[in-house]
Amino acid sequence: MELPAGRVVMVGFGKLLLNQMEQFLPENSVVVVEDPDIIRKRAVHDAAADLRCVGSVVAAPYHQDLALVAAVEEHLAGGPVALVIAGLEYGVHGAAVLAERFGRPGAGAGAAAALTDKLRLRAAAQAGGLRNPEWTEVYGPADAEAFAAGGPVVLKPANRHASLGVQLLEPGDDIAAAWELTVAAQDDLMLPDRELAWRYMAERRLYGHEYSVEALVRGGEVLFLNVTDKLTAGGRYPVELGHVVPADLPDDVRRGFEEAMARFVRAIGYDTGILHAEWMLDEQGPVLIECAGRVPGDSITFLLDAAYGGNVIRTLVELLAGGSPKLPGGAPMGAAIRFLTAPAGTVREVTGVEEVQQRTGVLRAAVTVAPGDRVAELRSSWDRIGEVMVLAAGPAQARAAAEDAAAAVRIAVDAEVAP
């Protein structure tokens, strides 16, 4: 792969993404932009030193702040930029602004603003004719209670990442207590210490089966699209527990997702890059849940590479560099991931990991806890404690193999006793 002359600017230190880009980017080609507080908290200089492709780290605010523009300009001193990419959710808007500043392909600042604020996203999608649940901005528990009078709701932050603070509430739930949990849910490691402006929203709860759509887009045209089948936790916290790539869908249902995604791209004015959109499928078709304008997490890119036989990150880099990469066709295989969880408590024993790692088709099996570690209540993605990833002849076989492998990993926990 040949890139245009210049540096690769990444907004937000995306360690997992950089590990994948390390395979093909030139040495010292990447400039990482990170907030000074996060550089300290995540020891970014030390972590970046282990990456051959990272040449420098620029300390500059980018969370709800565009001071990064002047900082990057000063650092580059007039040198060219090959491409700009968001390393993290919080870097999506800053990356889009920088791409426009340096004349490189990107989401577009307007689209990125919508992708990083779910209230703006709802407004744009609604104006574009997409199906949305009833929604409103809420400023406190009284607003949420008033909205909840109309039926079950979803309460969530509008401008945070992952599933932090998202709660599914039923009639009779303590809305005031739920509000406190949503407001308090922050990933301090990924946020600067300064005060930030947070917004919150309530939506009418959707019912159906959840899917995500991953799309590569150039100039507002969807070039590649995959539908991922999702498994989410029941109860109040809809944490994602597994994915299957590609989803095994009838042709007409898949076309429905294709049409909805093309309409979504037009609705927000998205230009070039990658989208990871979440949809609920009901009897009338897809209903938009939300959408991220960055590389999907939860190892979905690894599932895509395994199932389709390509390299999604490399393809994205070529698109953002202005190239015309070769795109994968259909998926000849199926790939699945199942995340591991356990009840809240203290880990007593972990067994089965080594046996599962030796199974045919298992790409990865790992547990992140050991005896003596504490397992938290499952409220967000960060509370999962391991994963099993498999490759099989098709989606159904991959799903079954992942479920079977996950069941073979046993994490014994001494459960916490409520006071």
C-alpha positions, 0 to 999 in steps of 0.5 A: 500500500502506497500512501501520499507523502505526509504524516498520519494524524490520529486523534485519541490514542487508540492502542488497539487500532495502532496495533493493527496499523503497525502491520502496514504503516511506515516507521514513525509515520503516525502523530498521535494527538492526546489530551495532556491529562490522558497522556498522564493517566494512560502513560501514553508516551511509554505505550507509544514507544512500543509502537514502531509506527508512532513517531510523536505525541502531541499534547492538546485538548480535543474533548469538546475543544478544538485547541488541537488544530493549532497544536497540530499545525505548529507540530507539523510546521507546514509538513504534509498530512497523508490522512487523519483518523480517529483513534477513539470515539471522543476523537471523531469530531476533532479528526473530522475538523483536522481532515477538513483543515488539511484537505484530506478525506473524512467524515465532514465536521457537520456529520461528525458533530451528529455522530458524537451527540445522539440528540443531534443524530436523532434530529438529523435522522428524523429530518432524513426520514429514518425510523426513530423511537420517540425521544427527548432531551432530559435535564433532570429526573423530573424530565425523565419521569414525565417522559416515562409516564408514556411507557418503558424508556431508555435513559442514556448520556447523549455524548459519551462512549460505549454503553456507559450510563445506558439503562432500560427502565420499566414502569415503576422503576426508581427514575431518580435513582436511575438518573444518578447512575446515568450521570455518574457513569464516566470512564475517567481514564479516557476523559480529561480532568477538566469540566465537560458539558454532558447531555442526556436523553430519554427514548421510548424503548424499542422491541425487536432483534438488534443488529449493527451495520458496518459500512465503508463510505467514500464521497457519500457512497456506501462501498462495503456493507456488513450486517452483524447479528448481536446478542445483548444482556437482558435486564436494565443494562443492555451490554453487548454479549456477542456478535456473529458476522455476517448476520444470516438474513433473508435477501429482503431484510438485508436490502432493508438495512442497505437502504436504511444505511444509504438514507442515513449517510445522506441524512447526516451528510457523511462523506468518507470513512467508516460507520458502525450503526446499531439498529433494531429490527421489527416487523416494519424494518430497521429502526435506528438506535445510534451510530458511531463514526469510528472503527467498531469495537468489540473485535468486530474488525477481526470478525470482518477480516476473518469472515470476508478475508480482507483487512478492514483497517488497511482498507479504511486507511487507504480510503482516508488517504484518498485511494481506491482500495480493493473491497471484499465481496461476500463472506465465504466464512462465518465468524463469531465472538462471545464475551464472558461474564460472571456474577458480581463477587470474588473469583475463586477459580478459572478453568477451561481456557487452555482446552478451548484455545486448542479447539479447531476454529478458535481464533482467540480465547482469553480471560482477564481475571484470576483468582482473588480478582473482584468481578463488578456487576455487569453495567457496561462493556468494561465489566465483561471479563473475557472472550472467545472468538471462532471461525467456521464454515458459516454464521450458524456454525460460528454462533454454535461453536462460540456458544459451546466454547464460551460455556466450556470456560468456567469462572467460579465466583464467590458471589457478593452478599447484599447488605 
